[in-house]
Amino acid sequence: PKQPTDPQYTGDDCGCPVSKADCIHPTTGLECSGPSNGECICGACSCKQDHYGEFCDICQDCGPLNCTMYTDCVECMFKGKEDGKTWRECNCDVETIISSDERVDTSKLGRHKQCTPIPWNENCDIIFYLHYDDKGTTNQPDLKQILIDREPDCPTQPNIIAIVAGVIGGILGVGILLLIIWKIFTSIMDKREYTKFLEERSKAKWNTGLSPLYKEPMTKYVNPLYTAAASRI
């Protein structure tokens, strides 16, 4: 922190320079590229919305990076992609390319901006990008190319057959699982009952004598007359 007596600095901690020299753009001489772009606060430019850069001289949605300027061009190219329509035939300002793959490989673009999708065919959208060079001056970025996804971006439709099959499969799976659990449970209970039966049978003391209720299946009768006649013979 500077000494409170230093007139070149201000602020609660005397850490902000009074001079705005660091906020003056070296080419235009404007403070933070003009009041519409930003203002000088504590010796540095504080940019307004959509502007960036050391001197707030680059606008994300201004000039060449204003996506709405290319809507007609993109729609024309997308409609004529099968007919091989050129970007000049569509009155495009710069080279406009339909990607060879389904989607643009943005990893190879360097500085680029994805624009707001353009509605296309019910729920689908056209996705396109602005490929540019960032010059870092009050001149707006140099737009090099407009690149468009070959296929529209459409929401994925639900697979009804897969959903129904999944629900049916889940119900069958739960039913089979419950049957297996029930079978295991009944097997355990049967085994316990059988073991208990064997234990009780081994402890029982059986009487090996004749039962008092037992009766011989044969009955013997003696004829007294037959016995007397036999003695006289």
C-alpha positions in Angstrom: 0.0 0.0 0.0 1.2 3.5 -0.8 1.5 6.2 1.8 -1.7 8.2 2.4 0.2 11.3 1.4 1.0 10.0 -2.1 -1.3 11.9 -4.5 -0.9 9.4 -7.2 -3.0 6.8 -5.4 -6.4 6.7 -4.0 -8.9 4.3 -2.4 -9.4 2.9 1.1 -6.0 1.3 1.1 -4.4 3.8 -1.3 -3.9 0.9 -3.7 -5.6 2.4 -6.8 -3.7 4.7 -9.1 -5.3 8.0 -9.9 -3.9 7.9 -13.4 -6.0 6.2 -16.1 -3.0 5.8 -18.4 -3.2 2.0 -18.3 -6.8 2.1 -19.5 -6.1 4.1 -22.7 -6.1 2.0 -25.8 -2.8 2.5 -27.6 -4.4 2.7 -31.1 -7.5 4.7 -30.6 -6.6 6.7 -27.5 -10.0 5.9 -26.0 -10.5 5.0 -22.4 -11.5 1.3 -22.3 -12.5 1.6 -26.0 -15.3 4.1 -25.1 -18.0 4.3 -22.5 -20.2 1.8 -24.3 -17.5 -0.9 -23.9 -16.2 -0.3 -20.3 -14.9 2.0 -17.7 -11.6 2.5 -15.9 -11.7 1.4 -12.3 -8.6 1.3 -10.1 -6.3 1.6 -13.0 -7.8 -1.2 -15.1 -10.7 -1.5 -17.6 -13.9 -3.1 -16.2 -15.8 -4.3 -19.3 -19.5 -4.2 -19.8 -21.6 -7.3 -20.7 -20.5 -9.1 -23.9 -17.2 -7.2 -24.1 -13.8 -8.5 -23.1 -10.1 -7.9 -23.6 -7.6 -5.7 -21.8 -9.2 -2.5 -23.2 -12.8 -4.0 -23.6 -12.3 -3.8 -27.3 -13.7 -7.2 -28.2 -17.4 -7.8 -28.3 -18.7 -11.4 -28.1 -22.0 -10.5 -29.9 -21.0 -7.5 -31.9 -19.9 -7.0 -35.5 -18.7 -10.3 -37.1 -19.6 -12.3 -34.0 -23.3 -11.4 -34.2 -24.8 -14.8 -35.0 -28.1 -13.4 -36.2 -26.3 -11.9 -39.2 -25.8 -15.4 -40.6 -29.1 -17.1 -40.0 -30.2 -16.9 -43.7 -26.8 -18.1 -44.9 -26.9 -21.1 -42.5 -30.5 -22.1 -43.4 -29.7 -21.8 -47.1 -26.6 -24.0 -46.8 -28.4 -26.6 -44.6 -31.3 -26.9 -47.1 -29.0 -27.2 -50.1 -26.4 -29.5 -48.5 -27.6 -32.5 -50.6 -27.5 -30.5 -53.8 -23.9 -29.2 -53.2 -24.9 -25.6 -52.9 -22.0 -23.3 -52.3 -21.6 -20.6 -49.7 -21.5 -17.9 -52.4 -24.8 -19.1 -53.9 -26.2 -18.6 -50.4 -24.8 -15.1 -50.2 -22.7 -15.9 -47.2 -20.2 -13.3 -46.1 -17.4 -15.8 -45.5 -16.6 -19.4 -46.3 -19.4 -21.6 -44.9 -18.9 -25.3 -44.5 -21.2 -28.3 -43.8 -19.2 -30.7 -41.6 -18.3 -34.0 -43.2 -19.1 -35.8 -40.0 -22.4 -35.6 -38.1 -21.0 -33.0 -35.8 -18.3 -30.3 -36.1 -15.1 -31.2 -34.3 -14.6 -28.1 -32.3 -11.4 -29.3 -30.7 -9.6 -28.4 -34.0 -11.1 -24.9 -34.4 -9.2 -22.8 -32.0 -11.0 -19.6 -31.2 -14.7 -20.2 -32.0 -18.2 -19.4 -30.8 -21.2 -21.6 -30.7 -24.3 -19.7 -31.8 -27.8 -20.0 -30.6 -29.4 -23.0 -32.5 -31.8 -22.2 -35.4 -35.1 -24.1 -35.1 -35.6 -26.7 -37.8 -38.3 -29.3 -38.5 -40.5 -29.4 -35.3 -38.2 -30.2 -32.4 -34.9 -30.2 -34.2 -32.3 -27.4 -34.4 -29.4 -26.4 -36.7 -26.1 -26.1 -34.8 -23.4 -23.8 -36.2 -20.2 -22.2 -35.1 -18.2 -19.1 -35.9 -14.5 -19.7 -36.3 -12.5 -16.4 -35.9 -9.1 -14.9 -35.1 -8.8 -12.7 -32.1 -6.8 -9.6 -33.1 -7.0 -7.9 -29.7 -7.6 -4.4 -31.1 -10.5 -2.2 -31.5 -11.1 -3.9 -34.8 -13.6 -6.7 -34.3 -12.3 -10.3 -34.5 -11.6 -11.5 -38.0 -14.3 -14.1 -38.9 -12.7 -16.9 -40.9 -15.4 -19.6 -41.3 -18.9 -20.6 -40.4 -19.2 -24.3 -39.7 -22.5 -26.2 -39.6 -23.3 -29.6 -38.1 -24.3 -32.0 -40.9 -27.2 -33.5 -38.9 -29.8 -31.5 -37.0 -29.8 -31.7 -33.2 -33.0 -33.6 -32.3 -34.2 -34.9 -29.0 -33.8 -38.7 -28.6 -37.2 -40.4 -29.0 -38.0 -42.9 -26.2 -37.7 -46.6 -27.2 -41.2 -47.8 -26.3 -40.4 -51.5 -27.1 -37.3 -51.4 -24.8 -39.3 -49.7 -22.0 -42.2 -52.3 -22.2 -39.7 -55.2 -22.4 -37.8 -53.8 -19.4 -41.0 -53.5 -17.3 -42.1 -57.0 -18.2 -38.6 -58.4 -17.6 -38.5 -56.6 -14.2 -41.8 -58.1 -13.2 -40.8 -61.6 -14.2 -37.5 -61.2 -12.5 -39.1 -60.1 -9.2 -41.5 -63.0 -9.5 -38.8 -65.6 -10.1 -36.8 -64.1 -7.3 -39.7 -64.4 -4.9 -40.3 -68.1 -5.9 -36.6 -68.9 -5.3 -36.8 -67.2 -1.9 -40.0 -69.1 -1.0 -38.5 -72.4 -2.1 -35.4 -71.9 0.0 -37.5 -70.9 3.0 -39.8 -74.0 2.7 -36.8 -76.3 2.2 -35.2 -75.0 5.4 -38.5 -75.3 7.4 -39.0 -78.9 6.1 -35.4 -79.8 7.0 -36.0 -78.5 10.5 -39.2 -80.4 10.9 -37.6 -83.6 9.7 -34.7 -83.2 12.1 -37.0 -82.6 15.0 -39.0 -85.7 14.1 -35.8 -87.9 14.1 -34.8 -86.5 17.5 -38.2 -87.2 19.0 -38.2 -90.7 17.5 -34.8 -91.5 18.9 -35.9 -90.4 22.4 -39.1 -92.6 22.4 -39.1 -95.9 24.6 -41.2 -98.5 23.0 -42.7 -101.5 25.0 -41.6 -104.7 23.4 -44.3 -106.9 25.3 -47.7 -107.7 24.0 -50.3 -105.1 24.0 -53.1 -105.7 26.5 -55.5 -105.1 23.7 -54.0 -107.8 21.5 -56.1 -110.9 20.9 -55.1 -114.1 19.3 -56.7 -114.5 15.9 -57.5 -118.2 16.7 -59.9 -119.5 19.4 -59.8 -123.1 20.8 -63.0 -124.9 21.9 -63.1 -128.3 23.8 -66.1 -130.6 23.1 -66.7 -132.7 26.3 -68.7 -135.3 24.4 -65.9 -135.9 22.0 -63.5 -136.4 24.9 -65.7 -139.1 26.6 -66.3 -141.0 23.4 -62.7 -141.1 22.7 -61.9 -142.6 26.1 -64.2 -145.6 25.5 -62.6 -146.6 22.3 
